[in-house]
């Protein structure tokens, strides 16, 4: 059995490694700006397909095998999200798809999951989270070279109980090469991309699927991941 002290020591070393890497990124990024007087954060590189990203708020996504019952721009927290109600005929399923695409070169992920929690409370009276875990799923994404690229998404998965409905929830930040629920993962990827005068665009994704009241969220996990694969694939095809 691994001792708790060893687990915490390993965690501390991983945190130190992340801090060292962040300091290195900031130092290396700052030196050219100091010498030239042009700071990267004053004029970050442009975001490819920014207009396509912004358009998601207005029209949502076309998800294969799912019908859009309703789509609108909705105020959640301080941002305008795309709120889309989806319905599947066979098998019969419903879901709420919430999308927050990057809005500009300075825009970065911040408190999207907290905003969703606040929106859930204001919409249904409460938002009690249980059965939380990290959920990873992979799938093959066709590429222009006629080869299938393996895409990996690391998401948040949990049960949210409200006064009217219980949901199984999947959340992550969609990026060009996969997805993550971690702000740090996106930040490091974007900093590395900026060294090459590129950017890592993102879209915050929350999928809510109705489930049995106070039931086991695991019973909905495979259905949520199946829909999540289609959402990630569609975002990569049109905007990322």
HELIX and SHEET records of a PDB file:
HELIX    1   1 UNK A    4  UNK A   36  1                                  33    
HELIX    2   2 UNK A   50  UNK A   59  1                                  10    
HELIX    3   3 UNK A  112  UNK A  124  1                                  13    
HELIX    4   4 UNK A  183  UNK A  195  1                                  13    
HELIX    5   5 UNK A  217  UNK A  220  5                                   4    
HELIX    6   6 UNK A  221  UNK A  238  1                                  18    
SHEET    1   A 7 UNK A  67  UNK A  76  0                                        
SHEET    2   A 7 UNK A  79  UNK A  88 -1                                        
SHEET    3   A 7 UNK A  93  UNK A 101 -1                                        
SHEET    4   A 7 UNK A 203  UNK A 211 -1                                        
SHEET    5   A 7 UNK A 166  UNK A 175 -1                                        
SHEET    6   A 7 UNK A 148  UNK A 161 -1                                        
SHEET    7   A 7 UNK A 128  UNK A 142 -1                                        
SHEET    1   B 6 UNK A  67  UNK A  76  0                                        
SHEET    2   B 6 UNK A  79  UNK A  88 -1                                        
SHEET    3   B 6 UNK A  93  UNK A 101 -1                                        
SHEET    4   B 6 UNK A 203  UNK A 211 -1                                        
SHEET    5   B 6 UNK A 166  UNK A 175 -1                                        
SHEET    6   B 6 UNK A 178  UNK A 180 -1                                        
END                                                                             
